[in-house]
């Protein structure tokens, strides 16, 4: 199974910054150690033209040349730097590459990404560009250029925080279905309307979460027929996540992943996934959740290969 990484493009942050950049290196180490079936490739760099499929030219330009306002950077939560811009472009490029690969091979991954708080003209919540939105639009454009049937894309966002940027970008686009299942009282405190929002109470545990997910996927199936799923497999619903406020166990998160991958597999829908959030006090626990997602993904990738003619 192919996965795309951008962790070598380091995000320079001040000492004590709460964004856990170290998890990307740890995830790569764990994959090399425990899942040799995952073949890792350097992420390509998203171009201005690709970014413009989901973002305004003004936003792309001011982020790229550093003329972005201090207020806009405070909303993102990172200091501006050329390295930050490169890292953001590469992370978006990784989801693009994962989507292209999934359409050929069934399953593929971005080892970072899931930057769902970025909207067309601004960033927010550690998100500069919206990788899922850019990749969805680009896959649709590429399929259109080949003269194929229009590509419907479902974004299944199971990060604990609502995908407000993704919802706003696709607000009036019936070709993309946005499903966000998130903490009702968690960030962002002003939500955008997704096609389907499932709001969960603080302290929600495995059983209630999985029941809500089952209902959400059933409703997605009734309302939309995707040709591609982009899955944001956030590790932050974990019970010991600092920012999550939910109570999912390791087993519950594995069951969550399995349900999403099975939803796509049963309908033979290619699936690309990104890691999204994860802020456990012990960073190794976030990485353990992410490694679990990859273990499930490899299992379903094998099914795709066995089913190939």
Secondary structure, 3 states (H helix, E strand, C coil): CEEEECCCCCCCCCCCCCCCCHHHHHHHHHHHHHCCCCEEEECCCCCHHHHCCCCCHHHHHHHHHCCCCHHHHHHHCCCCCHHHHHHHHHHHHHHHHHHHHHHHHCEEEECCCCCCCCECCECECCECCCHHHHHHHHHHHHHHHCCCCCCCEEEEECCCCCCHHHHHHCCCCCCEEEEEEEECCCCCCCCCCCCEEEEECCCCEHHHHHHHHHHHHHHHHHHCCCCEEEEECCCCCECCECCCCCEECHHHHHHHHHHHHHHHHHCCCEEEEECCCCCECCHHHHHHHHHHHHHHHHHHHHHHHHHCC
